Amino acid sequence: MKRILSFAAVALLALGGWIGWNQFAKTRKHSVSFYAMDTPITLTAYGPRGKRALSLARARVKQIESELSVTDPRSDVGRLNAAGGAPVQVGEDAAALTAFALRMNALTDGAFDPTLYPALRAWGFTTEERRVPEAAELAELLKLAGAERVHLSGRTLRLDEGSMLDLGAVGKGFAGDEALAAMAAAGVESALVNLGGNVQTLGVRPDGQRWRIGIKSPDGGLIGVLRTAAEAVVTSGGYERFFTGPDGQIYWHILDPRTGAPARSGVISATAVGPEGRICDAMSTAYFVMGAEKTAAFWKEHGSPGFVLLAEDGELWVSEDLNARFAVDPAYADAKVTVVRR
């Protein structure tokens, strides 16, 4: 009898140890940080398959960078921009993302425009030679912009001569989508990717709770914290890349497609929230260009992606679908909050 009890006790101890180890393995955190797509990137995965999943996800991000980089003459986009109007055969990613970017351009009535690279370059945002172009110069450069100057047939791309394609405003969101897909395919159920402030999540946290994602404010603090699950949280802000001109005015890198100059919509931070990173990436830019009133009208019509906007006057605009799970930071406790309802 004592032997049976002893055996049972050992078995229970072993079972308890196995349960403890299994729980540890499920919640074990794996992370990798690297630089790609002109931004610092951190990938985090939980569980026993996390390490291998991160390797696959990192490789996928680097592959996307090699295909889409606007500054790499060997990339699909680089070759296209240097082709002088000749057709170029591109890979599946470049073709699919170009088609997506053109759809987003149409959906946003041009607020999102992937053809503004000549104007962006004139401002010096692609180099360290920042300057304020003359209005006449911008007017000429805008003649080279427009979705109608991009021609896609299957995997053959062609630009009208002088035009340039830049998929940077959807590339990080796409890379985040693909990184999470690679981790999910490897058996990971809980993961988070941070691509230079673009945050995307797979599932929920290992403890079963929603992720808590901070939305950065222009002063480096937080506007608030959003509870999310399997979502992308992408912010476009005038404070991210900017310079002060000789006139003392601040100029940022998010351009208005109508003027070729920095967008002045009254919004200084636009966050888009939804299940797909590529959509949120494009729409955070579009929301910034649209401004609060047009963003509210767009969301009322389409219902997604959700948004958090910070206006120049300090007012916060939040879509109804996010309001219940968005906590305003104490720094903005006195801010007026407008909840947009459908």
Protein Blocks (a to p, Z undefined) as FASTA:
>chain_A
ZZmmmmmmmmmmmmmmmmmmmmmmmmpccdddddeehiacddddedjklmmmmmmmmmmm
mmmmmmmomklmkbmklmmmmnnopacdddfklmmmmmmmmmmmmmnnomaccklmmmmm
mnopmmmbdcdddfklmmmmmmmgcjklpccehjaccddehiacdfklmmmmmmmmmmmm
mmmmnopabdcddehhiacdehjafkopacddddddfkopafbdcddehiacddddfklp
ccddfkopacdfbdcfklopacdehpabdcdddfblklmmmmmmmmmmnommlmmmmmmm
nopacdddddfkopacddfklmmmcccdfklmmpccddddZZ
